[in-house]
Amino acid sequence: MQKRKRKTTVIVLDLAILIVISVGLIFPPGRKSPKTYRDQTGEVLDGSISEKVFTEINGAQQGMYLKGKDLSNPVLLLLSGGPGIPDYFLTKEIDTGLEDTFTVCYWDYRGTGLSYTSKCKSEDCTTQQFVQDALVVTDYLRKRFGQEKIYLLGHSFGTYIGILTAQAAPEKYVAYIAMSQIADQPNSELMAYKTMKAEYATQGNQKMVRKLDAYQTDVPDTAWLRGWFVAPERDTAMHELGGGTMADMQSVITGIFFPTLRCTDYTQAERINIWRGKSFVQKTQVAYDRMKFVAEDSVPILKIPIYFLAGKQDLTCCYAMQKEYYDKIEAPLKGFYTFESSAHSPMFEQPGLAIRILRQDVMNGTDALADEK
């Protein structure tokens, strides 16, 4: 009897150790500050910056990462997608080359990521507030790094805030870069819905066809989008068919959820807050506004150079809608770049091409590499 108890105790301890090790591998301890850049001798790279910063922005404490290998480089403010999923974690998985080229600010919007707290109020999360916050962050960067103008890059939801921010204060920006521009989201969603349904029908996957049939799209307004945007079938279909976050990303669980939990530049509490923030902000006005956004109506003209990075396989912001808007918008200089092998995240799917465009065209104020003029 005693021997059996000891054996049971050993098994329980072994299981406990296994669980602790597994949790540690999936959800490793985080750090308060990101790793510094170091040279070949192990010394901190002279003139580099690698900081996690918290500052008050329009009455709310908000967080950002400042990353770059050379402070003499131009400054780039990156507005992430979602809303609520920071792009920063992807830079730990994929080397984009951004931090070799720019001093990059990865800012987390109020109510998301580093900027999430349980005190966040949904009524504060409006389009106007997000744009005003972006302008304050811009001024913070201009003052801190002594640059009169900076670059502005938006990704997905970030293009919604980004293009409105660039419109509000063009004098503060050298150029606006749109990665997967939200152009006509109601029509984009309808196009994606029909495309995915037709593809599943071709495959003979009647189960998914029936699931998609449950969403009524033939309504006179955009009310259907509220349910569709958060539908698990939407994410599943887009990723299964190669038109989601990345063309080769089969699942948001393995492609986004687990990688965010492994990103040790966030503390464990901050990683949990990424998902708390995503859940929170998806129910706020700014999230609903982006569903209905038609860029041509709101921003027909932009007074600074604009560059579109568009994934040919994108179903989240359909490629055709991006191109149609690009053809119509007026700007002093335009460049449209097709990423044939990409879906919704060209910079992370084809980083070599993206950084070449940024270095050769965007930073030189040309559009020599553009495939559409």
CORDA-V196150 format. One record per helix or strand of 3 or more residues. SS is the DSSP state (A for helix, B for strand). FROM is the first residue (numbers start at 0). LEN is the number of residues. Records with the same first field share a line. If there is no record, write none. Layout:
# CORDA-V196150
SS->FROM-LEN, FROM-LEN
This chain:
# CORDA-V196150
A->1-25, 87-6, 97-4, 112-3, 121-3, 126-19, 156-12, 169-3, 184-19, 205-8, 223-6, 231-9, 251-11, 267-14, 284-7, 294-4, 318-10, 345-4, 350-12
B->48-9, 59-9, 74-5, 102-5, 149-6, 172-7, 304-7, 333-6
